[in-house]
Amino acid sequence: MKFLPFVLAGFAVLASTLAAAQPGPAATCAAKREAIGRDIEAAKAEGQPHRVRGLERALAEVRRNCSDAKLAAEHQQRVRSQERKVTQRERDLKEAQRKGDADKIARREDKLREAQAELQRVKDLP
């Protein structure tokens, strides 16, 4: 039980590193390994041994499981998911327009703009 906070901290570092390193279509496994390697060097320079261990585990995981084809497929899945969200927001807006509720129309327009911006952000990921 004494080590539970350290274990949780390690997993938090690992999860945040992997989440931050979510690549786009041009990203490669080599780029992920390089980014994690830079983070390891920075953590060593800052004297953060727990973070170093977590990052080393993340690097080992990338070496074991990463493939450029898998990264591209994951990116396409994120794009498709966001496209479905935009389509849903468009349907919601049309329904509000059909009902004629000005407040609802304005809210739905805002949500649609947000979803479209997020779709563009996901498409533009490196």
PyMOL commands that set and color helices and strands:
alter all, ss='L'
color gray80, all
select helices_A, chain A and resi 4-20+29-45+49-65+68-99+102-124
alter helices_A, ss='H'
color red, helices_A
deselect
rebuild
show_as cartoon
